[in-house]
């Protein structure tokens, strides 16, 4: 499955009665909530000495992906295009690859 196919299939499970603005708001708020759940899993592992629950982590990362796809859909942009824009930005910032030194002196 590619990114655009995922986006189309995932959006079959969103509310269809919302405006794009309402959908975007739901996506951004949902993304924040799910990112918090991802962080909580890692916090419990690192600070509470619990085993890292990779199944739960993957489940929550899937929820993060769903909300990113929803935000992209609300903006009328294919998820694959968002992915390519991100790669282009990173290539401009770190043409030789990431390093702490390059991060200190990046252009944008």
Secondary structure per residue as TSV (DSSP state, phi and psi in degrees):
chain	resnum	aa	ss	phi	psi
A	1	X	-	360.0	137.0
A	2	X	-	-99.8	174.8
A	3	X	H	-61.4	-42.5
A	4	X	H	-69.0	-36.7
A	5	X	H	-64.5	-42.4
A	6	X	H	-57.5	-46.4
A	7	X	H	-59.4	-46.0
A	8	X	H	-62.0	-47.3
A	9	X	H	-67.4	-40.3
A	10	X	H	-66.1	-35.5
A	11	X	G	-73.4	-7.3
A	12	X	G	-68.7	-15.9
A	13	X	G	-105.3	12.4
A	14	X	S	-96.2	166.0
A	15	X	-	-69.2	128.8
A	16	X	S	-91.6	-8.2
A	17	X	S	-96.1	13.1
A	18	X	S	-102.4	151.3
A	19	X	-	-71.9	162.6
A	20	X	H	-56.3	-37.2
A	21	X	H	-65.1	-42.5
A	22	X	H	-65.3	-39.8
A	23	X	H	-63.8	-42.6
A	24	X	H	-63.3	-42.7
A	25	X	H	-60.9	-46.2
A	26	X	H	-59.6	-41.6
A	27	X	H	-64.3	-45.0
A	28	X	H	-67.0	-43.6
A	29	X	H	-66.6	-42.3
A	30	X	H	-64.3	-39.9
A	31	X	H	-60.5	-43.2
A	32	X	H	-63.3	-42.8
A	33	X	H	-63.1	-44.5
A	34	X	H	-70.1	-36.8
A	35	X	H	-62.4	-36.1
A	36	X	H	-63.5	-37.6
A	37	X	H	-66.7	-37.9
A	38	X	H	-61.8	-46.8
A	39	X	H	-61.7	-38.1
A	40	X	H	-64.8	-37.8
A	41	X	H	-62.0	-44.8
A	42	X	H	-68.9	-38.2
A	43	X	H	-59.4	-45.7
A	44	X	H	-62.9	-34.0
A	45	X	H	-71.4	-48.0
A	46	X	H	-80.1	-35.6
A	47	X	H	-108.2	-17.2
A	48	X	S	-112.4	4.3
A	49	X	-	59.1	27.9
A	50	X	-	-83.4	151.0
A	51	X	-	-61.6	146.3
A	52	X	-	-71.3	118.2
A	53	X	-	-89.2	87.8
A	54	X	H	-67.9	-29.6
A	55	X	H	-63.5	-46.6
A	56	X	H	-66.5	-39.3
A	57	X	H	-61.2	-45.1
A	58	X	H	-63.7	-38.6
A	59	X	H	-59.7	-46.0
A	60	X	H	-70.1	-36.3
A	61	X	H	-63.4	-34.6
A	62	X	H	-62.4	-39.1
A	63	X	H	-65.9	-39.3
A	64	X	H	-59.2	-46.4
A	65	X	H	-60.6	-40.6
A	66	X	H	-59.8	-44.6
A	67	X	H	-69.8	-33.8
A	68	X	H	-64.1	-42.3
A	69	X	H	-63.0	-39.1
A	70	X	H	-65.5	-43.1
A	71	X	H	-62.1	-43.7
A	72	X	H	-60.5	-43.7
A	73	X	H	-62.9	-42.1
A	74	X	H	-62.8	-31.0
A	75	X	T	-84.7	-6.3
A	76	X	T	74.4	28.3
A	77	X	-	-120.1	134.9
A	78	X	-	-67.0	140.9
A	79	X	H	-57.3	-38.8
A	80	X	H	-61.9	-34.8
A	81	X	H	-68.1	-39.9
A	82	X	H	-60.9	-43.8
A	83	X	H	-61.2	-43.4
A	84	X	H	-67.0	-40.6
A	85	X	H	-59.4	-40.0
A	86	X	H	-65.4	-44.7
A	87	X	H	-62.9	-39.6
A	88	X	H	-62.1	-43.4
A	89	X	H	-62.0	-46.0
A	90	X	H	-65.2	-36.5
A	91	X	H	-65.1	-39.4
A	92	X	H	-64.8	-42.1
A	93	X	H	-69.9	-41.2
A	94	X	-	-131.6	67.9
A	95	X	T	-62.5	-24.3
A	96	X	T	-99.7	7.1
A	97	X	-	98.2	160.2
A	98	X	-	-71.8	141.3
A	99	X	-	-152.5	154.4
A	100	X	H	-56.4	-39.0
A	101	X	H	-63.3	-45.7
A	102	X	H	-63.1	-34.0
A	103	X	H	-64.5	-37.8
A	104	X	H	-67.6	-27.7
A	105	X	T	-117.7	24.1
A	106	X	-	-70.1	156.2
A	107	X	-	-73.3	-40.9
A	108	X	-	-121.5	360.0
